């Protein structure tokens, strides 16, 4: 069972039982995972569990009857369920809780139904019901129960199956037998019941001599054994799936009657088998049931030959009732087994794989009876032929030809082109799926490999290459499972090898992934420097004012004028302007299926004035079949990583520009440089933070994780391994880059916002200084300067510098610039400490050891250590209180 299925089942069980609090689903899932065993323990102890439950039940006979009924229908997982229930009976505490839970649920359902408008007419409780009224009520209830349990008529069932098939395959309607096949009951070979029994009722058989009685009954029995009513033995009408019963003349001698009753079950078996063959040979019931009925017909021919030989003896006067019993006994066991199988298939409404499962289980159940096992083996081999033909086409060529929906793999009509467009597209998972009840029990262990084998070959076929497994051999049913298991293994290995080689060598999957890494993970440094220089002015505009073709042209220029020009797949890189900034996009993704989802989706749009830098992203064109691996979901993850790093790179450039502009201040001897030193120090701390975060993401997260994925791809044996390694790479990158934790993401986005606001403030201040400087420094010299002019120029520069310094001091004192820088500093320090503290908690509690390296890099000299320790102490004191 997959981990996802365990999560789903545990959550569903908790919701059904209304369990709240505790460790939640995760605690139970961990326990289940820890105590899982590869061994099947339920098959051994199912009998003892059944006995234990029968003893525990208030109505053991009803329980055992229901168990046998479900067993006859070949209900899957019945024994494991019985084993589980027996274990629950032993646990008194759990049993008490379940009883209380059932009581609460029944009370709540009763209160719900009491509010409905349905009314029932019940007899008054004041007066007792008479025996006649009680009998009438009993009959009515019996009729209702019988009608509810009665199976649908064969015509209705056939029509339902036909409509279901035609709806699924409108271009290939099912062939249908002509109506006269069903309208002429004499063609069926079963009893034709008439309202009046044949023969002369005036002559009672009991008045004849014993020898005459025996002779008459031998003739009657020979008729009854082939589905024709006799004079003194008549068949009763059959309701639903009941066994045929007979009425024997009551005046018959008791000794003769006893011997007749021993032979009559064979006639009942014959009737059951004949009805099953006639019904299930219709096209609507599928090829497996048709093959099974064909095998049964063959066996019934031998039975009819025996009856014909007995008739020949009877005409010669050589057949007595004892001899008939002697000759019929060997056939009796065969007919009983055939009738039992027919009844089980009919009751369980089995088709395709479920029919084969039933036959396989019967074959194994008769291990001690060689004759019965050989009979069941013959039937299973015959019935499995059409199923194995479908299986062979699937595992050897990747084609499904299943006109009657019997095969374990079901095909769904999905468009592979949507993989590149739809984020939630699940082509690989949902184009072909396994239908559990169609899996034969002897192929259950190989079901996943059978599905994967055909899927792999189908992908290669859809690329225009015809593939056929070179080791293709006919798959035959056998009790030695290893025979067809080896065939499936060979086909699986071939299909895995063909598709993997096709993607890796012909489609150059690794080169494609490396190309994506160059751009989305910012592997080509010179390209990005050149690209950001070219597009800086364009990306500063609001997103609605940006001209996408201009950006595409600048991208093309940057690609051609950098080392990215050597990339053969560079033309597949495209520009994409997103409707949200990266933080909003990530928070929306993380809020899916949480309490915050509705509030985040319905929040006021904060991206109305989105700039080009915030909306910018790359996109990549991927064609089939590479889109199986690099689908829209994977590309969206790449885009999230790229946008996150691209914005960090943008903030770093802003801070570097501030550093460049601040170099001009060194020539001014400011009288109060304290506030200026604080601004420079804060700028450096911000730059150190942004650069270290980038270094951590690129060299401590992405690069090592990429190398791990690259090595794993070299050893991958099939496409599912490739998908798993690629998805794992992206998930690890997103997690270690703090993009999957909403709390860390919010703190980080606030830090980036403070850095941007600080750079804007510093740039405005620098710009005002430059304007003042330009007004003070006006060139006055014409021609080469003289010595006196040199002196005047020097004096003028000294005075302009002095006036500029005074202007700056006045500016900062008037506008409260020092207080603004102090506020930036305190906010940045507070958020950075909060980020380091949260990282420390996550790295300790959640064992995210990779994140702790950010703390070491940002707190390289122990500057924040004391404050972090103080925060940890306060947190522990609060927890203790």
Protein Blocks (a to p, Z undefined) as FASTA:
>chain_A
ZZklmmmmmmmmmmmnopgehjbjmlmmmmmmmmgcfbdfklmmmmmmmmmmmmmpmblm
lmmmmmmmmmmnopghklmmmmmmmmmmmmmmlmmmmmmmmmmmmmmmmmmmmmpmbdcd
dddfkbccdfklmmmmmmmmmmmmmmmmpccdfklmmmmmmmmmmmmmmmlccddddfkl
mmmmklnopacddfbdgdjfklcfklpcfklmmmmmmmmmmmmmnopacfklccdddehj
accdddddfkbcfklmmmmmmmmmmmmmmmmmmmmmmmmmpmklojklmmmmmmmmmmmm
mmmmmmmmmmmmmmnopacfklmmmmmmmmmmmmmmmmmmmmmmmmnopghjlmmmmmmm
mmmmmmmmmklmmmmmmmmmmmmmmmmmmmmmmmmnopacdfkopafbdcddddfklmmm
mmklckkmmmpccdfklpcfklmmmmmmmmmmmmmmmmmmmnopacddfkbccddddfbl
mlmmmmmmmmmmmmmmmmmmmmmmmnommlmmmmmmmmmnopalmlmmmmmmmmmmmmmp
cfklpcfklmmmmmmmmmmmmmklmpmklmmpccdddfbdfklmmmmmmmgoiaklmmmm
mpccfklmccfklmgccddddddfklmmmgmklmmmmmmmmmmmmmmmmmmmmmmmmmmm
mmmmmmpccfblmlmmmmmmmmmmmmmmmmmmmmmmmmmmmmmmmmmmmmmmmmpcbfkl
mmmmmmmmmmmmmmmnopmbmklmmmmmmmmmmmmmmmmmmmmmmmmmmmmmmmmmccfb
ecjddfklmmmmmmmmmmmmmmmmmmmmmmmmmnommmmmmmmmmmmmmmmmmmmmmmmm
mmmmnopaklmmmmmmmmmnommmmmmmmmmmmmmmmmmZZ
